[in-house]
Amino acid sequence: MSMAAGTARPRTTPENLSEDVVSAYRRDGFVHVPGVLSRADAARFADAALAVRHTVRNNHDGTIFTQLLQLWRQDATLRELSLHPDLAAIATRLAGIPLRLWHDQLLIKEPHNGAATEFHQDQPYWPHAGSRHALSAWVALVDVPVERGCMTFIPGSQHLDGLRPQDLSDHADMFAVAPELAWEHRVTVPLRAGDCTFHNSRLAHSATPNFTDDPRIAHVVIYVDADLTLAAGPAHPVTDPFGLSVGDSLPDEHFPRFAEMPGHRP
Ligand SMILES: O=C(O)CCC(=O)C(=O)O
């Protein structure tokens, strides 16, 4: 059954998020949450994304995606999205612990980019000590059918811990470190503008290439354990500017705690 563009779609709020959604997230490591934003708000944030894309430094080579980091510090409109109290409240309910922002990122797959984001976990990229739970909200700012670069997940793979970072440009790398995953079911989740998925930072996931004439615009908000401390690790663009040391907590002014934000309704 198809849903025509413009048809009113159900909205999900922290108030109407069902226990079934929370249970599904905890079992599978990801969940599809329809309508966290209205289509009008998604369009407003997409316009802001297209407006900043040439003014913020691209952190990736652009083949797989254009990656713009820390928009909440650089653009008033995208700050509203990254610090959105509803998104943070849903993330807190899914994780079951107090959270703070790790970073946001705008991920744009250019039209006809021809490159998938290959399977990987997120957690191994990050210098986090004793992280109890980290998760990402991947918010579609435009319609993202399979052909425009939507996400695919391997349900249950969030239980894999301690793996080395995987190369998201190499389709075989995730399966080199976790060969058993090659035979697991995969779930591909097309999203309408304003929908999002939440995924656990240890869940194996990928995204399809963009075969369409329009950019795929996704805004990703990454939440971490509010009590996180820093582990030794390679340089990281999110922590490097602040001169932090191993064992330090994340400073609230650069990594806001959501429980302390006005309007938060965990
Ligand atoms: O959007 C993509 O292409 C990949 C996103 C991703 O890997 C993530 O949000 O963790």
Ligand as a Chemical Component Dictionary entry (heavy atoms), coordinates in Angstrom:
data_LIG
# 
_chem_comp.id                   LIG 
_chem_comp.type                 NON-POLYMER 
_chem_comp.pdbx_formal_charge   0 
_chem_comp.three_letter_code    LIG 
# 
loop_
_chem_comp_atom.comp_id 
_chem_comp_atom.atom_id 
_chem_comp_atom.alt_atom_id 
_chem_comp_atom.type_symbol 
_chem_comp_atom.charge 
_chem_comp_atom.model_Cartn_x 
_chem_comp_atom.model_Cartn_y 
_chem_comp_atom.model_Cartn_z 
_chem_comp_atom.pdbx_ordinal 
LIG O1 O1 O 0 23.763 7.579 6.459  1  
LIG C1 C1 C 0 24.688 6.846 6.195  2  
LIG O2 O2 O 0 25.101 6.703 5.050  3  
LIG C2 C2 C 0 25.351 6.065 7.288  4  
LIG C3 C3 C 0 24.964 6.559 8.644  5  
LIG C4 C4 C 0 25.625 5.858 9.764  6  
LIG O3 O3 O 0 26.418 4.971 9.607  7  
LIG C5 C5 C 0 25.274 6.281 11.137 8  
LIG O4 O4 O 0 24.458 7.192 11.319 9  
LIG O5 O5 O 0 25.824 5.686 12.088 10 
# 
loop_
_chem_comp_bond.comp_id 
_chem_comp_bond.atom_id_1 
_chem_comp_bond.atom_id_2 
_chem_comp_bond.value_order 
_chem_comp_bond.pdbx_ordinal 
LIG O1 C1 DOUB 1 
LIG C1 O2 SING 2 
LIG C1 C2 SING 3 
LIG C2 C3 SING 4 
LIG C3 C4 SING 5 
LIG C4 O3 DOUB 6 
LIG C4 C5 SING 7 
LIG C5 O4 DOUB 8 
LIG C5 O5 SING 9 
# 
